[in-house]
């Protein structure tokens, strides 16, 4: 793939950093659930989509399914509800990943918004069919907040890859 002009070269992502980001996002999601802050965006979904787009060989549908099952067990939800939503989200992110890497993070947020909306609709429809419960009004701005957080989370997760491997006055990269 040809790099777009003006983009800095990135170092490879450290697998330990990827795992750490998932663990922290999962703990943050669980903490928000325990505190009853369901109106906040799903940070785990943002991190999962980010790594699916930027590291598609390491993060994919299987990890999305496992994380979704972990959330189903934690939330005592219908087993597979979050897993289905996360698998759909990861699949759509895999389809869009080549196109998204051509754009800066702010413009990626506009392209990622429909993915978060589709994942939320899948989760809401699953809940409606299984529990006959409509989504609460506080859950409706979730996909918008997730898309708004995309540039911030993306900048945080790309920061370790932007550092120089070894500082050298001879190499300009």
N, C-alpha and C positions, 0 to 999 in steps of 0.2 A: 504494500500500500504506500502510495506517495504521500509524504507529509505535506499538509497545507503550509503555505508560506507564513513565516513569522512565528511558528510554533516551536517552543523549546523541545529538545530531545529529553525524554524521560528515562530514568533508570528502570530496570525491571522491578515489579512490585515484590516485596518480600512476603513469602507465604505466611510467616509468623504475624506480620502486620495485618494481613487480610483476616486471619483467624481472630486476632485481637479486636479488630474493628467489628466483626460479627458478634463476638462475645459481649463487648460493651454495648452494642446496639440492642442485643437481646435482653441484657440486664436493664437497660434504660426502658425498653418497651414493657418489661415485666413490672418495673417500678411504677411507671405511669398507670398500668392497669391496677396495681394494688392501691394506688392513691385515688383511683376513680377519675383520672383525667383522660377520658375517652375522646374528648374533643381535640386533643393534640394529634399531630400527624404521626404516622407509623414510621418511625426512624429505621426500624429493621428493614422495612420494604425499600426505603431509599438506599440504604447501604447495599442490600441485595441487588437492586437494579444497577447501582453504580458499578459494583464488581462484575456483574453479568455483562455489562457493556464494555468495561475496560479490561477484564480478564476472563474472556469467555471459555478458555480452556480449563480454568481452575474452578469457576463458579458456574453452576448451571441448574438444570431442572431438579436433579437429585437433592442438591443442597436446599433448594427452595422448598421441596416437599418435606424434607426433614425439619427445617425451621418452622414450616407451617404446622406440622404435627406437634412440635414442641409448644407452639403457641396455643394450639387446640387443647393440649393437656393442661397448660398453665391457666387458661381462661375457662376451663370446664365447658368448652363450646362443643358443638357437634363435631365429632372426630372426622377431620377432613375438610372442614369449612375453610379455615385459614390456609390449609395445605393446597386446596384447589385454587384459591385466590392467588397464592404465591407462585404456583406453577404456571398459571395463566400469565401473570405478570412477568415471570422470568422468560417464558416462551416468547412473549411479545417483545421483550427487551433484546432477546437474542436475534430476533428478526430485524430489529431496528438498529443494532449495534454498529454496523459498518457506516450507515448514514449519519448516525449521531456523532461519531468521532470526528467528523469534518467541521463541526460547529463548536464555538466556545460554550462554556458552561451555561451562560445566561440564555443563549438560544436553544440549548439542549432542554432547558426547563419547559419551553413551549412545546417541544416535541414529546416530552415525557409525560406531560399532563394527560393526554388521552389514555396512556397506559395505566396511570393511577386511577383514572375514572372507571375504566373497564374492570380493573381488579376490584374496586369498591362495589361496583354493580354486581359482579359475580358473588362477592361475599354477601351482599344484601339480599340477592335473590335466593341464595342458599339458605340464609336465615329465614326468609319469608316462607319458603317451601317447607322447611323442617319445623320451624317453631311458630309459624303464622304470626310473626312479629315484624312490624315495619321498623325501618331504621330510625333512630332518634334524630331529631333536628341537629343535635350537636355533632353528629357524625358526618353531616353533609359537606362542611368545608374542609374535611380531611384531605382529599386529593388536591385541592388548591393549595393548602398549606404545604403538602409534600412537594409539589412542584416549585413553590416559592423557596423551600429550603434546599432544593437541588444544587444551586450554585455554591452555597455555603458548605454543605457536606462534601461536595465534589472538590472544592478547594482544600478542605481539611484532609481528605483522603489522598489527594495527589501531592500534598506537601512533601512527604518523605521521598518521593520519586524525583523531585525537582532539585534536590541538593546535589552538589558536585561530588563525584565519587572520590576523587583526590584533587585537591586544589593545586593548580599548576598554572604558572604564568605563560607557559609555552602553548598549551592547548586552549583554544578559544571556547571549546564546548565544555 
